[in-house]
Amino acid sequence: MHVVRYNPLMDTRYTPHSYENDIYKKWEESGAFSADSQVQTMGEHQPFCIIMPPPNANDPLHIGHAMGVAVQDALIRFHRMRGSKTLWLPGTDHAGIETQYVFEKKLRKQGKSRFNFDRDTLYSMIAEYVDENSQVAISQMKRLGASADWDRFTFTLDEDVVTFVKDTFLKLHDDGLVYRDEKLVNYCTKCGTSYSELEVVYKEQQTPLYYLQYGPFELATTRPETKFGDTAVAVHPDDRRYQHYVGNTITVEGISSPFELTVIADEFVDPEFGTGVVKITPAHDHNDFAVWQRHKDAMPALKQVIGFDGKLNELAGEFAGLPVVEARQKVVAVLREKGLLVKVDDTYQNRVATCYRCSRVIEPLPLTQFFISVNKKDNSLAHTALKSLSAGQTKILGAGREKILKHWLENLQDWNISRQIVWGISIPVWYQVDGYESSVHVGFLTKDGVYTRGTLEELLTQFSIDEVVAGVQSVQAENTVPYVVSLEKPNGGGMYLAETDTFDTWFSSGQWPVVTLKTGKSDDFETFYPTSVMETAYDILTFWVMRMMLLGEYLTGRSPFSNVYLHGLVRDEKGKKMSKSKGNVINPLEIIDKYGADVLRMSLVIRSTPGQDRSVGEPDFKAARNLTNKLWNAARFVMLQIENNEGGDNTPHSEFDVKLTEVVRSITSHIDELRLGLAADELYNSFWHWYCDECIEQHKKGSLSTDQLLTGLTTFLILFHPFMPYITEVIWQELRERSLVKTNLLISTPWANS
């Protein structure tokens, strides 16, 4: 008869909070996270690298970030254990407009705005705010068990990163791929900056369609308030109804006085829309701007009637100073009074452009900006990226996502990289303003803190150039003003003002795989580029992944990653999108506090599929919690059998060995081929239903030895480790205390043989 003794080294229940902090410290102190400490033990395995998508430096992690960390860390731990020289390079993003937007909300609560501070002061204030909160994301990633190489941590505003990004701009300029031009840009009057087309969110909505009398015509428009900026009336060249008007001038009754417009013909006009006649307002509509470019000889110069503050300007007469929506209502009322409003269609459906950050309706406004040419015939960035996709140099994992990426690359417009914000990397450009003082518009704070704006010519009648430069907030130079691209202020004579626009955040983060490895430790770029996997959410495929491909190919001649693993949105257990208003947001830290990090990680990864949304909720967390209990209890059982010398049948058990080999081979193949959801699911079922339900029962009946049971346990601990690193490491440490395993740490243990 065997006496069962209580084992004081193995608690009866696994309580994650009792172990996780200590285990993470043990990993860090061991140097296991560092690529420098790893030796390539298996020659057939190439170096493996993931560059972490940088979360906002000052934001807490959300459930989508947790999904990313769970997937990336699983791959990193797997390849590290397989013997690859492995690097998971972490970092955070300054997040440009998003960070400044949050900071400005904070200022508003204090009764202040960005216009109360000069650029240097505002930048320093935001930097201090970010620095105070910069450890939030890092500490939370560590709580999730992220085994990143923290010694290589990179921030997008690190000095060497900033220099690299500016050098890229200089190279693009020298290669003729950067130009400056006045174009219609997507401008958010609330955020105070322009955006590229990718950052505009289009929303379907019902909008009143106003039918107006325009001289001899009746035409339809959703924007009667831009009437003051009209430069022509257009019809389709094949529309027989209006052909005899083309080239003629018509008189249109205005709000206060009549005005004249030329009738032009252009194929962009849809004869089926409204009456087949449209007003052309090129300063406030992208299609109209394109028409204006084609018919400049027949049309006057741009007439901008909406300012960058979102209000009508002096060209609108009595409506000057009114916000757009209010002005529209009052203009419509006057037109109705004058009998110029024919009818209103309240059922009209259209797509309205909104700001992705604040949801304000975007105003198309004329602004001189810097653009990157993406489809230049002799040096097409987009075409090069398309070739990488077609050749399979980069594979997109996510149903239908590669097709979406190809569509964007085939239709990509030149990239507006200028942003009218402070928080970011300044564009290294200097304007030579001598002789162009009337073409340079400056906003600055006087010594007394009064915001003043005007042309440089006007300002210099009251202030010295040094006073203007000291308090400068914004410089807007017209397209005629000469400029120099340089990291330093040009030497020699002349008066120069620095560009105040900063780079689009995606311009710096679009260089992320290259810049992190190029500015990192010696040989990092040669060893790890192109990187192995870029794991990120599918909703930033065109925002970020596409731009990394454009700039990575341009800078290195190679696509920056071999595989793109796109995880879907994490939805609630009913499949609904999470939102604060619905009250269904899952806070990853709360789940960790309640169940431990392993439960959260396994719940997110198991049965997940690249490119598809994942529903998760309390039942999933409880199921993963039950799995940790099953692992813990199985380990306790095996150790008790060993301690009590209950060996069972010690003869070879070929069926057990074959099955275990099959499990290892299958799980290895799934992870190797980036089928993580399948790997986790199969691992769960093999452990629970085969090892626990069958093998342990066979041992109890005496037909499976304790040695075989221990072999099975250690093998499953290795297989589970990428998905549930904490509990597997805790159990491994218990086994090590009894000299039942040879390696000190599971994280550094070789992968199971397959």
N, C-alpha and C positions, 0 to 999 in steps of 0.2 A: 504494500500500500504506500502511495506517494503522499507526502504531506505538502499541501499547497501553501507557499509562504507569500506574504504580501511583499511586493517589490517597492521599496521606498523611492526608487529613482524614476518610476513611471507612474504619474498620477492617474487616478481612475478616470478623469475627464480632461479633455484638451481644452484649455482656456487660452485662446490666442494672445490676449493682452499680457499674459504672464511671460510670454516668450519673445514676441515680435521685435521689440526694441533691442533686446540683447542679441538676438540672432543677426539683426541687421548690422549692429556694431561689429560682431564677429566677422561677418563677410567683409565689411569695409577694412577692418584692421588686417585681414589676411591678404589684401591686395588683389583679391579675385576679380574685381571689377576692371582692373587696369589692363589694357592691351599690352603694356610694357612687361608685365609679369608673366605673360603667357608664352609658352613654347609650342611651336607647331609640332605636335606629336604624331600626326597622321598625314603623311605627305600628300595623299590623294585629296585632302580637303583644303580648298583655297581659303584665303582670309575672308572673313565675313564681317560686313559693316552695315550698320543702320545709323543714319543721322537722324536724331530725334526731331520731329516737327516741333519748333520752339513755341511753347504756350506763351501767352502774354505774361510779361515779367511780374505784373502786379495783380494778376487775377487768380482766384482760387480755382482748382480743377473742377470741371464738371464731369458728368457721367461719360461723355464722349471722349474726354481726355483719358479717363480710366480705362476705357476700351482700348485706346491706342497703346497705353502703357502695358496692359495685359498681353496684347498681341506681340508687341515688340520685345518685351522682356522674355516671353516664352521662346521666341526665335533666338534671341541672344543666348539664353541659358542653354538651349539645345545645342547650338553650334559651338559654344564654348566647351561643353562636355564632350562633344564629338572630336575635339582636338584642333579645330580651326583657330587661327589667331583672330580674335574677335574684338570688335570695337563698337560700342554703342555710345555715340558722342552726344552729350546733352547740351541744351542751351535754352535761352528764353529770348523773346522778341520784344522790342520796344513798342511795337504795335501802333506806331504813328497816330493816325486820326482817332483810333479807338481810345487810346490812353489820354490824348488831349481832350477828347469829348468828355470822358469821365472826370478829368480834372477840372474842366470848365463848369461842369455841374456842381462840383465842390465849391468853386469860386462864386457861382451864383447864389449859393446858400449863404455866403458871406457878404452878399450885396456887391460883388465885384465882377469884373469880366477880364478877358485877356487884353482888352484895350487899355487897362490900367497899368500895364507893364511893358517895358521895352523887351525886345526879343531875348537878350541874354538873361535878364531877370526871370522871365517866364520859363525859359528853358531850364534854368537852375532850380526853379520851384518844382517843375514837373519831375526833374531828375531826382530831387530829394524825396518826392512822393513815391516814385517808383522804387527807389533804393530802400525806403522804409518797408515796402511790401514785397520786395523782390524774392525773399526767401519763402514766400507762401507756396508757390507752385513747386519749388524744389523739395521742401519738407514733406509736402503731400505725396509727391512721386516716390519719395523714400519710404513713406508709410505703406505705399502699395507694393513695395519690395523691388523697385526699379534698380537693377544692377548695372547702372550706367557708369561710365568712366568719368567720375566727377572732377578729376584733375584736368580734364580737357573741356570743362564747361565753358561755353561761349555765349556772350551777350551781343545782340546785333549792333550795339553802340560801343563795343570795345574799340579802342583806338586803332588796332591793327585791322579790324574788320571795316571800320569806316574808311581807312586809307585804301583798302582793297576795293571797296565798292566805288569810291571816287575814281580810282585808276581804271576800273572797268568802263565808267562813263567816258573818261578821256580816250580810251581805246576805241570805243564805239564811235565817238566823235571823229577821231582820226581816220577811221575806216569809212566815214561817210554815212554812218547808220543813225546819227543823231542830227536832228534839225529843229529849228525854232520857227514857229509859224502861228499866225492868228487863225484859230479855228473855233467852231462852235464846240464847247465842251459841256459835259454833264456837271452842273454846278449845284451844290447843296447850299442854299442861302442860310441854313441854320448852322451847319458844321463849318461853313466858310471856306470850302475848298472844292476843287474840281475832282472828278473821278474818271476812271476809264470805263469803257462800256461794260466790262466784266463786273464792276461793282454796283451796277444799277439793277435794281429789282423791279421787274415789270409786274404790275397787278391789273387784272381784269376788273373793270368796274363800269357802272352805268354813269354816263356823263351827258349833260344836256348838250344837244347839237343845235346851234342857233342858225337859222336861215336869215341872212341879212340882204338888204337891197344895196347893191354896189353899182351905182350908175345904171347902165342898161341891163346889168346882170343881177340874178339872185344867186347867192352862194352860201355854202354851209361851213361853219367853223365851230370848234369847241372853245376858241380863245378870242372872243371879241375885244378883250382888253388890249390885245397887241395891235389893234387897228392903226395905232399911231406909228407903228414901225413898218407898215406895208411899203413895198417897193415895186410891186407889179401885181397883175392878175394873170393867172395861167389857165390854159385849156389844152386838151390833147390835140396834137397836130392833125389827127384823122377825124376829129369830131366836126362833122359838117355843120352842126348848129352854130358854131362860133368862128368858123374859118375866116369869114370876112372881117372879123374884128382884129385878127392877129396883126401886130405891128402898129396898130393904131393906139391913140391915147384916149382914155375915157375920163370923165369927171365924176368923182365920187363925193357924195355929200358927207361931210365929216361931222364931228361933234360940235365944233364951233365954226368951222369954215370948210368949204369944198377943197378937194385936192385932186391932183391928176395922177393917173397910173397908166403905164404901158401894158398892153395885152401881149403876152408872149405864148408861144406854143412849146410844150415839153412833154415827152412821153411818160414822165413820172405821174402825170395827172390821170386819175382813174375816172373815165367818163361815167361810170356807174355810181360813183360816190356823190351824194347830194345832187347837185344840178350839173356836175361835170365842170364847174368853174371853181377855182380855189384862189384865195388871196395868198400872196407870197410875202412872208415875213422872215427874211433870212437870218436876222439876229436872234431869233427865238424858236427856230425849228430846224432840225437836222436836214430833213428833205428839202426845205426851202433854201437852206444854205447851199446845198449841192446845186440846186437850180440857179441860184445867184452866181455861183462859180462858173456855170456854163453860159450864162447870159449877162455877164458884167457890162458889156457894151450897151445893152438895152435897159439897164437898171441903174439907179443911183447907188451910192455907197451904203453900207450897213447903217441901219437906224436902230440903235439899242434903246429900248424904252423901259426895260426892267433892269434895275441896278443889282449889284452883287449883294445888296441887303434885302432883296426880295420885294422891293417897292418900286412903283412906277416913278420915273424921273420927270424932269421938266418938259420933255417932249409930249407928255400926256396932259399938259395944261392943268385944268382944274382937278384932275385926278392924281396929280403928282403927290408923292409921299404916301399913297395908299398901298397896303399889301395887295398882292395879286388877286386873291379871292374876293376881297372887299371891293377892289377896283372893278372886277368883272361884273359884280352885281350892280354897281352904280352905272357902269357903262351900258349895260343891258337896259336899265331903267330909262336912261336918256334916249337910247335908240328906239325904245318902245314909244316914248313920248313923241319922237319926231316921225314916227311911222316908218322907221327903217328896219324894224324887227318884223319879219314876215311871219315866222312861226318858230316853235321850239319843239324838237323831238326829245322827249324825256326818256325814251327807251333805248337810246343809242349806247352800244357797248364798245369800249375801246381799252387799249393797254396804256397804262399810265406809268411813267418812269418814277421810281422812288429811291431815296437814299438807303443803301443797305444798312447804314449805321443807325439813323434816327427816324427813318420812314417818311421824312419830309418829301414832298413832290419835287423832283429834280427840275431845275430851270436850265434849258439849253441857252448858254450865253457865250458871246464872242470873247475869247481871251487868248493872249499870246502865251504859248506854253512850249516846253521841250517835248519832242516826240522821238520814239525809237521806230525806225523803219523796219518792219518785220517781213516785208515781201519785196524787198529790193531785188531786181532781176538778177544782178550779178553776185548777190550775197544775201540770199533769202534765209532768214533765221527760221521761219515757219517751215519752209521746204526741207531744211536739214533735219528738223525734228520729225517731220513726216517720214523721211527716209529711215530714221532710226526705228520708228514704229513698224514700218513695212518690212524691214529687214529682221525684225524680232530682237533687236538689240535691247529694247525695252518692252516688257510685256505688262499689260494692264490686267490685273485680276479684279474682276467685278463685271457681272453680266451687262453687256451693252455699253460699258463705259469707254472702251477703246474707240468705238464708233463715234461717240460724242466728242472725244478728244480730237479725232481726225477731222470731224466737221468744223470744230472751232479753228483748228490750224489751217484748214483750207479756206476759211472765210475771215481770217483774222485781220482786223484793222490796225493801223499804226497805233502804238501804245503811248498814251499821254502819261508821262512820268512826273509831271510837276504837281506838287501839292502845296496849297497856301496855308501851311501850318508851321509851327515852330518845332514841335517835337519830332525830330527825325534827323536824317543826314542831309546837310545842306548841299545844294547843287553847286559845284565849283565853277561858277561863272561870274565874270566881272563886266559891268557895263561902262563903256567910255561915254560919259554924259556931256562932255564939252561940246557945245553947239547943238545939243539935243535936249537941253534943259526943259523945253516945253513938251517934250514927248516922254518924260519920265514922271510917273505919278508916285508920290511918296506919302506914307502915313507914319507919323512919329510922335513921340511924347516930348513936350518941351521940358525945360528944367523944372518947371512948376507942376509937371505931371498932367498937362492938358493935351489931350489927343488932337492933333492937327493934321489935316490932309490937304494936298494940292499938288500942282506940278512943281517940279524942282525950281523952275523959273520963278514961280510965285513965292515959294517958301524962302528962297535966297534973298528976297527983298526985305525980309524981316529977321532971318536967322543965318548964322554962319553954317558952312558945310559941316564943320566939326559938331555943331549942335544937332544938326539933322542926323548925322551918322551915329552920334551917341545915343539918341533916343529912337532910332529907326525901328519900325514895326513891319512895314511892307514896302517893297519897291516893285512897281509894275512898269516895265519899259515897253514902249510900243515896238512893233516889229521892225521899224526903221533904225532903231538904236543899235549901233555896233557893239559886239561883245567879245570877250576873250575867255576861252575855256582854260582854266589854270587853277592849281591848288593854292597858289599864293597870289596876292595882289600884284598886278603887273608893275614892273619897274618903269622908270622914265616919267616923262611929263604926262599931263592929262589928269582929269578928275575921274575916278572910278568909284562906282557903287557896287557892292556885292549883291548877287541874287539872293533874295530872301526865301524863295520857294525851297522846299525840301523834296527829296525823292519819295515817290510812291513807296510805301512799305514793302510792296511786293517786288520792287526792284532790288532791294537789299536781300530780302528773304529768297528771291529767285536765284540768288547766287549761293545759297546756304550750303549745299554739299561741297562746292568748290572752295568757298572762302573758309569754312571751318577746317578743312583738311590742309589747305594751303597755308593758313596762319597758325596751324597747330604745331605739334611736335615734328621734328625732322623725320622724314621718310613716311609720314602719315599719308600724304597724297599718293606717293608712289605705291604704297602698300594697299591702300583701301579704296582707291578710285579706279573705276566707277564703283559706287557702293552697291551692295547686294540687293537691299530691299528699301523702298520708301513706303512706309506705312502711314496712311492718313485717311481722313474722312472723304467720302466721295464728293461731298458738296464743295470742296475746294480744289477739285481736279483742274478746272480751268483757271481758277484764281492763282494757284500756286504751282501745281505739278507741271502744268504746261509751261509756265515761265521758267521753272528750273531746267526744263528740257531746252528751251530757247537759249538761255544764257549759259548753261553747262556745255552744250554743244559748241557754242560760239567761243567760249574761253578755253576749252580743252580739246575740241574735236571729237569728243565722245559723250554719249548720253550719260547723265550723272548717276543712273541706277539701272540695274538689270531687271528688276521687278517692281511694280507698283501695286501694293496690297491696299485696296480701298475698303475700309469698314463702313458699314451703313450707320444710319442714325439709330440711337438707342431710344426705343419707345417704351411706354408703360406696358404693364401686363395685358392691357386690352388693345394694344396696338396703336394707341393714340400718341401723337407727338407731345413731348413734354413741354409744359409752359407754366410760368408762375401763376398766370391767371386761372389755369385749370387746377392748380394745386397738386399736380402729379409729378413734379420734379423730384428725381431721386438724387440726393446728395451722397456722393461716394464716401465722404468721410463719416457720415452717419451710419452707413452700412458697415464700414470697417469697425467703427466703435461697437456696433451691435454683434457682428458675426466674425470679424477678423478679415484681413486682406485676402486670404486664400479664397474665401467664400465669394467675395465680390469678383475676383479675377475669373474663377471657374464659371460663375454664373453668366458672365459676359461673353466668354469665349466658346463654351460648349454649344454645339449645334449652330454656331454662327457661320455665315457664308459671305465671302467677299462681295461687296457691292449691294448687299441686301440689308434692309433694316432689321434690327433685333429687338424683340419685345422681352422685357425682363421685369420681374416684380417679386413680391414676397414669397410666392411658392418656389421660385427659382433659388432664392437665397436659402430657404429652408432645406431644399434638396441638396444644395452644395454643403450646407452645414452638416447634414446627415452623412455626406460623404466623408467629411473630415472626421466625424465620430467613428465611421466605419474603418477608416485608415488607422486611427488611434487604437481602437479596440482590437483590430487584427494584429497590430504590432505588439500590444500588451499580451495577447494570447500566445504569439510565437515566443516572446521572451520568457513567459512563464513556463512554456514547454521545455525550453532550453535549460532554464534554471532548475526545473524539477526532473531534468534528464528523461523526459518522455519522448523517446526517439521514434517510435513507430517502426515501420518496415524500412530498413536501410538499404534494401536492394535497389538497383537502378530502376527508375520509373520512366521508361522511354516516352510514354504517352504524355506525361507531364512536361518533359524536356522539349518535345516537339511542339506542344501547344504554346509553351512559354516563348520559344523561338519565333513562332508565327506571330504572337502578339507584339514582340519587340520589332520584328521586321515590318509589320503593318503600321505600327505607330510611327516608326522611323520614316517610312515612306510618306505617310500623310504629312508629317511636319516638314520633311524635305521638300515636298511639292506644295507647301503653303496651304494645306488643307487642315488648318488648325481646329476648326469646329468639328470635323469628322474625327480627328485624332483624339480630342478630348472626350467625345461621345463614346468612341470605341474603347478608350482606356477606362472610362467609368464602368461600362458594361462588363468588360473583361475582368476587371478587379472585383466588382461586386458579385457578379453572377457565376464567374468561373472560379476565381481564386477563393473568395470567401464562402460561397455557397457549396462549391464542389470540393476544392482542394482541402480546405480546413476540415470539412466533414470526412473526407477520406483519411486524413491524419487521425481524427478521433476514432476512426474504425481500425486504425493500425496499418492502413495500406499506403501511406505516404509518410516519408521520414521527416523528422524535424529539420534536417539539413536541407531537404528539398523545399520545405515550407519557408525556411530562412532565405534560400535562394530566390524564391518567388517574391518574398517581401522586399528584399533589397532591390530586385529588378523593378518592381512596381514603384518603389520610392524614386528610383532614377527616372522612370518614365513620367511620373507625376510631377517631378520637380519643376520643369518649366512652367507648369500651370499653377501649381500650389507649392511655392517654394518654402514657405515658413514651416508648415507642419511636417513636410518631408525632411527638412533639415533638423527639426527638433527630434524627430524619431531617429534620424541618422546619428545624432549626438548620443542618444540613449544606447544605440547599438555599439557605438565606439567606446562608450564607458565600459562595456562588457567585452571589448576586444572582438566583436562579432563582424566588424568591417575594418578594412585596412586604412582607408583614407580619413584624414581629419575632418574634412568638410565635404558635404554632398555637392555643393556648388562647384567644387573642383574635381569631382569624381568623374572618371571617363564614362562615356555613354555605354549603355548595355550593348553587348555584342548581338548583332542580328544575322 
